[in-house]
């Protein structure tokens, strides 16, 4: 119980100390600005002013991260640091004012309690004044209201201080645009590489699978035709025709496999959920499917989600020696999350052809793809696909 009560008290004390430190630094920052802003008009002093402003801004960032929570992830220098200090001292002064009111309220409460204990009414030490029956209720009511307002004021100043830091210490709009362009450039290159790799895979499947089976089918039919011209060759002809029929079935299966790699037809018939149910039934390993999406996601999300699940299940079945696979599809915020875990031997290489291809598929829709597969297992493959 002491731990449960102690943690919020320590948290509140830490934030109060951070606000007190920020209130004291606000007056120093105001003094710095009064000297630094006119000095900016002198070119030789400009770099020194910017350096000092950056150092003070760095102190404020460390204070916020140490006492109030996370600040921006980047530095603040030059004109931006001066601008930050120009706004920060106002917020710090507001925090100092709230803390001063808290102190005055605490002193006033002590004085009033002393007056009541002396037998007088709050606001008077004269015992003859007496204590009216409504004075305790008024004292408690207004005291509770003032405590609530001061606490809300402290919380508001702390949040304002954090937001101000995140704005100035975070990336600018131009920097965000530059990063986005860089991400799109990399994503476009990954899409092109994924398409080229998929084309090569389809070509290999056609050349090594379907083409070879069709050649074998032609050979069998040729042998059957030659055998049918000889007398008494009914049994060999029947056997060759049976083999040709079986080879035709294998060629059709290969063609379906190639067509599936281009676009899984199972998604068109019922969507992602039925397609994953069919995948779980034919996996060859027990698969526990947990599908918690309330509505069907768009096609741009369904296709990579299905490929991630199918490739991960296939890898667990073929390479991981898994005895159980957990397949979960859920929604976290605005993203569809596909998570495939198995109890296999682990050691999956994210740079391998299969997993790297999945990573590029996911990156093509601005998703996040991760593989956690330590030696000895277990392996967890996760894809977060934005679904705006």
WODASUL-V772342 format. One record per pair of residues at least 4 apart in sequence whose ideal C-beta (glycine too) atoms are under 8 Angstrom apart, sorted by the first residue. I is the first residue (numbers start at 1). J is the second residue. Records with the same first field share a line. If there is no record, write none. Layout:
I=J  J
This chain:
1=5
2=6
3=7
5=9
6=10
7=11
8=12
9=13
10=14
11=15
12=16
13=17
14=18  67
15=19  67  68  154  158
16=20  99  154
17=21  67
18=22  63  64  66  67  68  158
19=23  67  68  95  98  99  154  157  158  161
20=24  95  96  99
21=25  63  67
22=26  60  63  64  91  92  95  96  161
23=27  92  93  95  96  97  99
24=28  96
25=29  56  59  60  63  92
26=30  88  89  90  91  92  93  95  96
27=31  89  92  93  96
28=32  56
29=33  56  85  88  89  92
30=34  89  93
31=35
32=36  52  53  56  85
33=37  82  85  86  89
34=38
35=39
36=40  49  52  53  82
37=82
39=45  46  48  49
40=45  46  49  82
42=46
45=49
46=50
47=51
48=52
49=53  82
50=54  77  78  79  81  82
51=55
52=56
53=57  77  78  81  82  84  85
54=58  75  76  77  78  81
55=59
56=60  81  85
57=61  75  76  77  81  84  85  168  169
58=62  75  76
59=63
60=64  84  85  88  165
61=65  71  72  75  76  165  169
62=66
63=67  68
64=68  69  71  161  162  165
65=69  70  71
68=158  161  162
69=158  162
70=162  166
71=162  165  166  169
72=76  165  166  167  168  169  170
73=169  170
74=169  170  171
75=169
76=80  81  84  168  169
77=81
78=82
79=83
80=84  168  172
81=85  168
82=86
83=87  168
84=88  164  168  169
85=89
87=91  164
88=92  161  164
89=93
90=94
91=95  157  160  161  164
92=96  161
93=97
94=98  157  160
95=99  154  157  158  161
96=100
97=101
98=102  150  153  154  157
99=103  154
100=104
101=105  150  153
102=106  150  154
103=107
104=108
105=109  146  147  150
106=110
107=111
108=112
109=113  143
110=114
111=115
112=116  122  123  139
113=117
114=118
115=120  121  122  123  124  125
116=120  121  122  131  135  136  139
118=125  127
119=127  131
120=124  125  126  127  129  130  131
121=129  130  131  132  135
122=135  139
124=129
131=135  136
134=138
135=139
136=140
137=141
138=142
139=143
140=144
141=145
142=146
143=147
144=148
145=149
146=150
147=151
148=152
149=153
150=154
151=155
152=156
153=157
154=158
155=159
156=160
157=161
158=162
159=163
160=164
161=165
162=166
163=167
164=168
165=169
166=170
171=175  176  179
172=176
173=177
174=178
175=179
176=180
177=181
178=182
179=183
180=184
181=185
182=186
183=187  366
184=188
185=189
186=190  363
187=191  363  364  366
188=192
189=193
190=194  359  360  363  364
191=195  360  363  364
192=196
193=197  360
194=198  357  360  361  364
195=199
196=200
197=201  353  357  360
198=202  261  357
199=203
200=204
201=205  261
202=206  258  261  262
203=207
204=208
205=209  210  254  257  258  261
206=210  211  258
207=211  212
208=212
209=213  254  257  258
210=214  251  254  255  258
211=215
212=216
213=217  247  250  251  254
214=218  251
215=219
216=220  247
217=221  244  247  248  251
218=222
219=223
220=224  240  243  244  247
221=225  240  244
222=226
223=227  240
224=228  237  240  241  244
225=229
226=230
227=233  236  237  240
228=233  237
229=233
233=237
234=238
235=239
236=240
237=241
238=242
239=243
240=244
241=245
242=246
243=247
244=248
245=249
246=250
247=251
248=252
249=253
250=254
251=255
252=256
253=257
254=258
255=259
256=260
257=261
258=262
259=263  265
260=264  265
263=267  303
264=275  303  306  307  310
265=269
266=270  274  275  278  306
267=271  272  275  299  302  303  306
269=274
270=274  275
271=275  296  302
272=276  291  293  296  297  302  305  306  329
273=277  291  293  296  329
274=278
275=279  306
276=280  289  291  306  309  327  329
277=281  289
278=282
279=283  287  306  309  310  313  327
280=287  289  313  327
283=287  313  317  325
284=317
285=313  316  317  322  323  324  325  342
286=323  324  325
287=313  325  326  327
288=324  325  326  327
289=327  328  329
290=326  327  328  329  330
291=328  329
292=328  329  330  331
293=297  329  330  331  336
294=331
296=302
297=301  302  305  336  385  387
298=302  387
299=303
300=304  365
301=305  336  365  385  386  387
302=306
303=307
304=308  358  361  362  364  365  367  383  385
305=309  329  336  338  383  385
306=310
307=311  358  361
308=312  338  340  358  361  362  369  381  383
309=313  327  329  338  340
310=314
311=315  354  355  357  358
312=316  340  358  381
313=317  325  327  340
314=318
315=319  320  348  354  355
316=320  322  325  340  342  344  379
317=322  325
319=344  348
320=342  344  345  346  348  377  379
321=344  345
322=342  343  344  379
323=343  344
324=342  343
325=340  341  342
326=339  340  341  342
327=338  339  340
328=337  338  339  340
329=336  337  338  339
330=336  337  339
331=335  336  337  387
332=337  384
334=386  387  388
335=367  384  385  386  387
336=384  385  387
337=382  383  384  385
338=382  383  385
339=380  381  382  383
340=380  381  382
341=378  379  380  381
342=377  378  379
343=377  378
344=377  378  379
345=375  376  377
346=373  374  375  376  377  378  379
347=373  374  375  376
348=352  355  371  373  379  381
349=355
350=355  356  359  371  373
351=355  356
352=356
353=357
354=358
355=359  371  381
356=360
357=361
358=362  369  381  383
359=363  369
360=364
361=365
362=367  368  369  383  384  385
363=367  369
365=385  386
366=386
367=383  384  385  386
368=382  383  384
369=381  382  383  384
370=381  382  383
371=379  380  381  382
372=379  380  381  382
373=377  378  379  380  381
